[in-house]
Amino acid sequence: MSNARPILLIVEDDEGLQRQLRWAYDDYEVVSATDRASAIDALRLHEPAVVTLDLGLPPDADGTSEGFATLAEILALKPDTKVIVASGHGARESALRAIAGGAYDFYQKPVDIDELGLIVQRAFHLHAIEQENVHLAQNGGVGRDALGGIITNAPEMLKVARTIERVAPADVSVMLLGASGTGKELLARGLHRSSPRRSGAFVAINCAAIPENLLEAELFGYEKGAFTGAIKTTEGKIEQAAGGTLFLDEVGDIPLPLQVKLLRFLQERVIERIGGRKAIPIDTRVVCATHQNLEAMIAEGRFRDDLYYRLAEIVIRIPALAERHGDITLLAHHFAQRFAASLNPQVKGLSPDALAVLSDWKWPGNVRELENRIKRAVIMADGRLITAADLDLGEVQDDGSFLNLKAAREAADRKAIRQALARTENNISNTAKLLGISRPTLYDLMKQYGLQP
């Protein structure tokens, strides 16, 4: 194991403050930059675990546009970097925007060296834990079925599963953030099954799928005669979830007037049905999910910040399918087997060219898109194996965005090994011959990149 000190990148155009920060961090190898270009050069060269970033960078030293552009570029190139953002410009708005943009933490100028030092220390500690989890997942034979429903071998998703298993026993509100199709409801159900409330009901409601004028009645219920058509007293979803878990999917679509009523329930844990006067106590755990940027909605006045903090006691971000290394092939085989049983029993698997195309596709629709694509391919397949033509994915595009030459080489190696394994149906000897390397070299590369046949 290397004894080198962890690398801290300081992006600050004030040379006096830059020197002060360099002197304050004897435990780290400190690298400095004064603008976006030099910051990205330093990122590519040194790959720091933690970055402190002043938002007021030239040529917009009096604003924040250049700082936010630097933040976005850092995280696009190296997403696991812990970026600590600093600004004296509109601290609250800048903090919300920075966290929404993926920053680890925020502090307001003028700088308190001791306070910032603690934030930096925590950031390095968290980064080390995350890297250790990735290492264990890549080299430790982790199970493929997390939480009884999520099928994965990816370190990124196994980290999410472990987080859910850890927070499940604690009676706190959980917010799941992720793009559509990433499995947020499946994870919410897994959280419920892992919690002390597992014997109670899991009640889900999609807040975006119900018209605004009906959503209140769906959530809170109504008394007989409360409005035209209310011919009997009806319990709402919140009441039905008593003793269990209430899952609010697409919570960002709840209209502002109803947000006030939901906040009151979360604060007091009592509801009143529409048309009712009786306060009904409800004991339920609330889990919510959204693909929207709630911090941005708060800044625009479309979502209440007090409701956000009630719902987001624990925030868990769900990675996109393209970020779940190794899961595309695993899920493709799972879906093919499941759909073939009922739709086309002659289909027994996927051809090497199909697996290669699947591995290279970007999957903007995530797991849901993959599931639908495999379902269609099972129906269209004429032979025993699904082919690339059955998938009808068209030409694969490569965005070519890499942190540095080392990362580009690693990406090329991963892609070549995955495609060769697919074409040889996971035959190690034939894969090594196809790549023009020895079997020990292939094993070493697969171990290095966390690849499994």
Phi and psi in degrees as a GROMACS rama.xvg file:
@    title "Ramachandran Plot"
@    xaxis  label "Phi"
@    yaxis  label "Psi"
@TYPE xy
-70.9863  142.016  SER-2
-96.644  7.06399  ASN-3
-63.5861  144.136  ALA-4
-71.2535  146.556  ARG-5
-62.5614  148.923  PRO-6
-96.1582  128.809  ILE-7
-114.991  124.824  LEU-8
-101.148  122.463  LEU-9
-105.526  117.916  ILE-10
-107.295  103.416  VAL-11
-154.666  126.667  GLU-12
-88.4423  -10.4482  ASP-13
-83.512  107.09  ASP-14
-63.5233  -34.6562  GLU-15
-64.8742  -46.1223  GLY-16
-67.8632  -35.7604  LEU-17
-59.8642  -44.6345  GLN-18
-65.1363  -40.4615  ARG-19
-60.6385  -42.4869  GLN-20
-68.8631  -38.2016  LEU-21
-61.0878  -42.5609  ARG-22
-68.1607  -26.6863  TRP-23
-78.3404  -15.2794  ALA-24
-118.581  73.7316  TYR-25
-71.5267  -22.1627  ASP-26
-78.9222  -9.00245  ASP-27
-122.743  156.513  TYR-28
-83.7293  106.081  GLU-29
-93.5803  128.106  VAL-30
-119.307  141.416  VAL-31
-123.729  156.087  SER-32
-147.671  155.345  ALA-33
-114.788  -10.7244  THR-34
-152.49  179.727  ASP-35
-63.6054  -44.5103  ARG-36
-61.0808  -47.4491  ALA-37
-69.1229  -30.1465  SER-38
-65.9081  -43.5128  ALA-39
-69.3284  -37.9806  ILE-40
-59.2739  -44.9178  ASP-41
-66.2128  -36.7119  ALA-42
-62.3932  -46.457  LEU-43
-64.1541  -39.4232  ARG-44
-77.1265  -44.3139  LEU-45
-104.377  -18.6538  HIS-46
48.7186  57.8698  GLU-47
-65.7057  148.817  PRO-48
-77.2826  -34.9619  ALA-49
-129.579  141.279  VAL-50
-130.366  131.642  VAL-51
-100.519  129.406  THR-52
-128.724  117.552  LEU-53
-80.7722  127.178  ASP-54
-71.7676  -24.2002  LEU-55
-87.693  74.8533  GLY-56
-103.298  150.417  LEU-57
-67.8183  145.623  PRO-58
-89.1009  12.2428  PRO-59
-118.014  54.367  ASP-60
-63.8235  -23.5844  ALA-61
-93.653  -0.287998  ASP-62
-125.885  -156.162  GLY-63
-130.742  -2.40347  THR-64
-61.0352  -42.8604  SER-65
-68.8168  -36.4145  GLU-66
-64.3627  -44.3401  GLY-67
-67.4829  -35.1263  PHE-68
-64.7061  -38.0227  ALA-69
-65.9501  -42.977  THR-70
-56.5824  -48.709  LEU-71
-61.7401  -40.0685  ALA-72
-70.6295  -38.6556  GLU-73
-60.2277  -48.2784  ILE-74
-72.8935  -27.3435  LEU-75
-67.9775  -37.1798  ALA-76
-83.1203  -36.1944  LEU-77
-142.769  82.1062  LYS-78
-61.9691  -23.0543  PRO-79
-83.9138  -0.398562  ASP-80
-67.2899  135.659  THR-81
-91.89  107.766  LYS-82
-102.158  121.766  VAL-83
-105.393  116.336  ILE-84
-98.3116  140.541  VAL-85
-126.539  142.228  ALA-86
-162.452  151.351  SER-87
-108.769  2.42344  GLY-88
-97.1484  113.232  HIS-89
48.0465  65.1618  GLY-90
-53.161  -47.3803  ALA-91
-64.282  -47.8167  ARG-92
-64.376  -41.8302  GLU-93
-65.1526  -38.534  SER-94
-63.255  -47.2885  ALA-95
-61.1618  -44.3101  LEU-96
-67.1425  -38.6033  ARG-97
-66.1279  -46.2353  ALA-98
-63.9474  -40.7005  ILE-99
-61.6397  -31.0651  ALA-100
-84.0954  2.41328  GLY-101
105.461  5.25041  GLY-102
-65.5589  148.875  ALA-103
-75.0538  -42.2006  TYR-104
-158.011  173.762  ASP-105
-141.174  141.787  PHE-106
-140.394  149.694  TYR-107
-96.9726  139.116  GLN-108
-76.4562  152.554  LYS-109
-70.4178  151.189  PRO-110
-74.9557  132.249  VAL-111
-99.2848  108.065  ASP-112
-56.9915  -42.8465  ILE-113
-65.9198  -43.6729  ASP-114
-64.4941  -45.206  GLU-115
-63.9243  -36.0881  LEU-116
-59.791  -39.4354  GLY-117
-66.8359  -40.297  LEU-118
-63.0165  -43.862  ILE-119
-62.5357  -42.9893  VAL-120
-60.5956  -45.6402  GLN-121
-62.9069  -38.4722  ARG-122
-63.1629  -45.1792  ALA-123
-62.7148  -40.6116  PHE-124
-62.0697  -46.4111  HIS-125
-64.6381  -41.4918  LEU-126
-60.787  -40.8798  HIS-127
-64.4364  -41.0769  ALA-128
-63.354  -44.8969  ILE-129
-62.733  -41.6292  GLU-130
-65.9931  -36.5311  GLN-131
-65.8498  -39.4509  GLU-132
-62.9491  -41.5713  ASN-133
-62.8428  -44.001  VAL-134
-60.9116  -44.8504  HIS-135
-63.8456  -40.8762  LEU-136
-66.7647  -35.7423  ALA-137
-75.6786  -25.0248  GLN-138
-122.785  7.68741  ASN-139
-120.508  18.42  GLY-140
58.4817  50.455  GLY-141
-74.2961  146.294  VAL-142
-61.693  156.576  GLY-143
-96.3784  -5.01498  ARG-144
-125.062  94.1418  ASP-145
-89.8984  137.802  ALA-146
60.8383  22.2975  LEU-147
71.0652  11.2262  GLY-148
-157.492  -29.1931  GLY-149
-88.3775  116.177  ILE-150
-92.1946  117.401  ILE-151
-160.904  151.189  THR-152
-125.961  2.76401  ASN-153
-79.115  131.763  ALA-154
-55.8589  -36.1542  PRO-155
-63.0266  -39.7763  GLU-156
-84.1756  -31.2566  MET-157
-65.2788  -32.9602  LEU-158
-63.1786  -41.9526  LYS-159
-62.6097  -44.3244  VAL-160
-61.7701  -42.2123  ALA-161
-65.1398  -37.9572  ARG-162
-62.5614  -43.9948  THR-163
-63.5548  -42.7992  ILE-164
-62.9637  -32.4704  GLU-165
-74.2343  -39.2685  ARG-166
-87.2511  -14.5921  VAL-167
-55.5333  -43.0469  ALA-168
-70.2329  -20.3363  PRO-169
-84.2767  131.939  ALA-170
-83.8172  69.8945  ASP-171
-124.637  156.64  VAL-172
-74.295  140.753  SER-173
-125.19  134.871  VAL-174
-114.392  126.081  MET-175
-102.404  120.784  LEU-176
-112.009  129.973  LEU-177
177.988  160.929  GLY-178
-67.1362  162.583  ALA-179
-60.3972  138.329  SER-180
88.5421  7.57892  GLY-181
-91.2175  -3.86661  THR-182
95.8779  32.6128  GLY-183
-65.6803  -42.0419  LYS-184
-68.3889  -37.4758  GLU-185
-60.8487  -40.26  LEU-186
-69.0381  -37.8724  LEU-187
-62.3899  -40.461  ALA-188
-65.6464  -38.0853  ARG-189
-64.2152  -39.0963  GLY-190
-62.0091  -43.4588  LEU-191
-61.5452  -45.0056  HIS-192
-65.7234  -26.159  ARG-193
-90.4978  -0.0246463  SER-194
-101.479  165.96  SER-195
-64.411  -12.2724  PRO-196
-91.6636  12.5057  ARG-197
-59.634  -26.5507  ARG-198
-78.7729  -13.2627  SER-199
-86.0048  -179.486  GLY-200
-80.0966  146.214  ALA-201
-104.247  112.075  PHE-202
-115.286  119.97  VAL-203
-112.503  143.264  ALA-204
-141.477  131.7  ILE-205
-92.9427  106.916  ASN-206
-68.3771  -18.5951  CYS-207
-86.7165  -16.7383  ALA-208
-92.8309  -5.85031  ALA-209
-113.834  130.53  ILE-210
-54.8762  146.116  PRO-211
-54.4866  -39.6083  GLU-212
-74.0723  -9.51728  ASN-213
-108.867  -14.6902  LEU-214
-64.1817  -38.6248  LEU-215
-61.2352  -44.4162  GLU-216
-64.346  -37.0793  ALA-217
-65.3732  -38.2852  GLU-218
-79.2833  -47.0027  LEU-219
-104.366  -9.85462  PHE-220
76.284  179.492  GLY-221
-154.847  156.639  TYR-222
-89.2982  155.492  GLU-223
-57.502  131.098  LYS-224
81.8331  5.82873  GLY-225
-65.4941  -29.7898  ALA-226
-158.05  170.068  PHE-227
-59.2968  126.143  THR-228
97.2695  -9.00313  GLY-229
-83.3064  80.4712  ALA-230
-85.5473  -9.37457  ILE-231
-153.228  157.395  LYS-232
-68.8285  132.102  THR-233
-131.67  130.249  THR-234
-73.4945  143.638  GLU-235
-89.6445  177.793  GLY-236
-62.476  -37.2014  LYS-237
-61.703  -44.6475  ILE-238
-66.5947  -38.0526  GLU-239
-65.8527  -23.825  GLN-240
-89.8739  6.69944  ALA-241
-55.7193  129.225  ALA-242
82.5019  -3.75428  GLY-243
-128.793  -136.875  GLY-244
-128.005  132.226  THR-245
-102.801  122.593  LEU-246
-108.743  113.105  PHE-247
-99.2009  98.1935  LEU-248
-83.5075  145.433  ASP-249
51.7485  52.8855  GLU-250
-64.6611  -21.1491  VAL-251
-66.3668  -14.0402  GLY-252
-91.3772  1.75082  ASP-253
-70.6648  126.373  ILE-254
-65.522  153.376  PRO-255
-54.5756  -46.0211  LEU-256
-59.1378  -36.4873  PRO-257
-75.9565  -26.5079  LEU-258
-59.4768  -35.8756  GLN-259
-63.1478  -43.5134  VAL-260
-69.4008  -37.528  LYS-261
-66.3545  -39.091  LEU-262
-60.9738  -42.3549  LEU-263
-61.1702  -40.8581  ARG-264
-63.0106  -43.6428  PHE-265
-65.7619  -31.5596  LEU-266
-77.4562  -42.3417  GLN-267
-105.87  -16.1065  GLU-268
58.4356  35.4723  ARG-269
-134.03  152.969  VAL-270
-130.563  162.591  ILE-271
-126.758  128.631  GLU-272
-66.3452  156.502  ARG-273
-61.5086  128.536  ILE-274
84.0886  -0.483968  GLY-275
-103.413  163.204  GLY-276
-121.93  -6.01624  ARG-277
-90.8211  129.751  LYS-278
-80.6464  124.782  ALA-279
-110.916  113.591  ILE-280
-71.0355  136.096  PRO-281
-130.962  126.982  ILE-282
-108.098  100.601  ASP-283
-145.204  153.208  THR-284
-93.902  137.589  ARG-285
-106.828  124.255  VAL-286
-120.148  132.847  VAL-287
-129.832  165.875  CYS-288
-148.494  152.665  ALA-289
-161.943  153.428  THR-290
-101.527  -1.6195  HIS-291
-87.3521  161.357  GLN-292
-89.7948  94.2043  ASN-293
-67.6554  -33.0699  LEU-294
-61.642  -40.8047  GLU-295
-66.7193  -38.1686  ALA-296
-64.8468  -36.426  MET-297
-62.602  -45.7065  ILE-298
-62.13  -30.2866  ALA-299
-89.2637  -1.56655  GLU-300
79.8507  17.5572  GLY-301
-100.08  -5.88506  ARG-302
-145.74  136.643  PHE-303
-74.8304  131.341  ARG-304
-70.1747  -32.173  ASP-305
-68.4859  -33.5087  ASP-306
-69.6996  -40.5893  LEU-307
-56.7543  -46.7551  TYR-308
-69.2727  -26.7581  TYR-309
-71.5597  -37.3976  ARG-310
-82.2939  -26.5692  LEU-311
-108.287  47.0876  ALA-312
-63.0165  -37.0768  GLU-313
-127.623  127.434  ILE-314
-112.434  128.185  VAL-315
-124.178  122.673  ILE-316
-95.8496  129.468  ARG-317
-97.1285  123.965  ILE-318
-71.6256  151.363  PRO-319
-68.8862  158.525  ALA-320
-58.5306  -37.8421  LEU-321
-63.7006  -20.032  ALA-322
-93.22  -5.01742  GLU-323
-95.1985  87.1504  ARG-324
-62.8874  122.48  HIS-325
94.0505  -13.1205  GLY-326
-80.6209  -22.0832  ASP-327
-61.8022  -49.1291  ILE-328
-66.0512  -42.7475  THR-329
-59.0732  -47.4615  LEU-330
-69.9664  -36.1966  LEU-331
-60.7843  -45.2308  ALA-332
-62.3362  -40.9177  HIS-333
-61.8146  -49.0326  HIS-334
-66.8619  -39.1271  PHE-335
-60.9324  -44.7679  ALA-336
-63.6941  -41.6785  GLN-337
-67.4448  -45.7425  ARG-338
-75.7708  -32.3481  PHE-339
-62.2158  -34.5833  ALA-340
-56.9737  -35.2955  ALA-341
-109.721  -24.4051  SER-342
-104.51  -31.4252  LEU-343
-160.971  80.3899  ASN-344
-59.5175  -18.5089  PRO-345
-71.8072  -19.5456  GLN-346
-74.2855  125.451  VAL-347
-116.471  -2.60371  LYS-348
166.301  -160.764  GLY-349
-120.519  142.026  LEU-350
-75.9852  160.935  SER-351
-56.8253  -39.7315  PRO-352
-68.7253  -31.8189  ASP-353
-66.2968  -43.7988  ALA-354
-64.2479  -37.6493  LEU-355
-64.6422  -42.7672  ALA-356
-66.3905  -41.6364  VAL-357
-60.5045  -40.9523  LEU-358
-66.8896  -27.1142  SER-359
-95.6615  -10.6941  ASP-360
-74.9306  148.33  TRP-361
-81.7816  -21.2586  LYS-362
54.3663  63.1501  TRP-363
-63.068  -25.9445  PRO-364
-91.9285  4.35151  GLY-365
62.3929  -148.681  ASN-366
-62.3583  -36.1579  VAL-367
-62.3776  -40.5715  ARG-368
-64.8568  -43.2438  GLU-369
-61.7086  -43.5409  LEU-370
-60.3953  -46.1989  GLU-371
-66.5551  -36.9345  ASN-372
-67.3475  -41.3916  ARG-373
-67.816  -39.1132  ILE-374
-59.2332  -45.2025  LYS-375
-63.0284  -42.5473  ARG-376
-64.8187  -37.6932  ALA-377
-60.9574  -43.0054  VAL-378
-66.4147  -39.5253  ILE-379
-81.9448  -18.3961  MET-380
-64.1379  135.275  ALA-381
-97.0212  -23.4799  ASP-382
-110.731  -163.884  GLY-383
-78.1783  -22.1585  ARG-384
-120.25  139.384  LEU-385
-70.1841  132.485  ILE-386
-105.963  171.246  THR-387
-61.7241  -35.1989  ALA-388
-64.7746  -36.6545  ALA-389
-63.276  -32.6991  ASP-390
-74.3862  -30.4076  LEU-391
52.7486  51.0749  ASP-392
-93.0317  -7.9911  LEU-393
75.5165  -160.19  GLY-394
-86.9792  130.023  GLU-395
-77.4038  136.017  VAL-396
-107.316  148.747  GLN-397
-121.185  124.723  ASP-398
-77.0611  -16.6409  ASP-399
66.0884  21.5579  GLY-400
-97.2529  113.094  SER-401
-130.054  151.868  PHE-402
-63.9986  -47.4658  LEU-403
-161.217  -176.82  ASN-404
-62.7214  -37.9775  LEU-405
-59.4503  -45.1912  LYS-406
-65.6732  -37.5012  ALA-407
-64.3769  -41.7045  ALA-408
-64.76  -42.0019  ARG-409
-62.73  -42.0941  GLU-410
-62.7852  -41.59  ALA-411
-65.4319  -41.6992  ALA-412
-60.9258  -47.1588  ASP-413
-57.85  -48.052  ARG-414
-61.3892  -45.6196  LYS-415
-63.9616  -41.4534  ALA-416
-66.6317  -44.2579  ILE-417
-60.6515  -44.8146  ARG-418
-66.008  -40.3823  GLN-419
-65.9937  -41.3158  ALA-420
-60.8695  -40.8582  LEU-421
-64.8933  -42.5454  ALA-422
-71.5392  -25.8687  ARG-423
-100.787  9.65672  THR-424
54.6663  43.6062  GLU-425
68.0994  23.1252  ASN-426
-83.1328  111.738  ASN-427
-63.0419  -44.4688  ILE-428
-60.8215  -46.9804  SER-429
-68.1613  -33.7531  ASN-430
-64.979  -44.0591  THR-431
-60.854  -42.2685  ALA-432
-63.7237  -42.8213  LYS-433
-62.245  -35.2275  LEU-434
-87.1515  -10.3555  LEU-435
73.8121  33.4219  GLY-436
-132.53  169.117  ILE-437
-81.2757  162.232  SER-438
-60.8901  -45.5198  ARG-439
-59.1136  -39.1301  PRO-440
-63.9015  -42.2501  THR-441
-62.3809  -44.2327  LEU-442
-60.2633  -42.1516  TYR-443
-62.638  -42.9897  ASP-444
-66.4397  -40.1457  LEU-445
-64.5023  -38.6654  MET-446
-67.3616  -42.3297  LYS-447
-60.6289  -39.0993  GLN-448
-97.7577  3.04795  TYR-449
67.7528  31.6396  GLY-450
-94.7434  141.863  LEU-451
-126.935  140.567  GLN-452
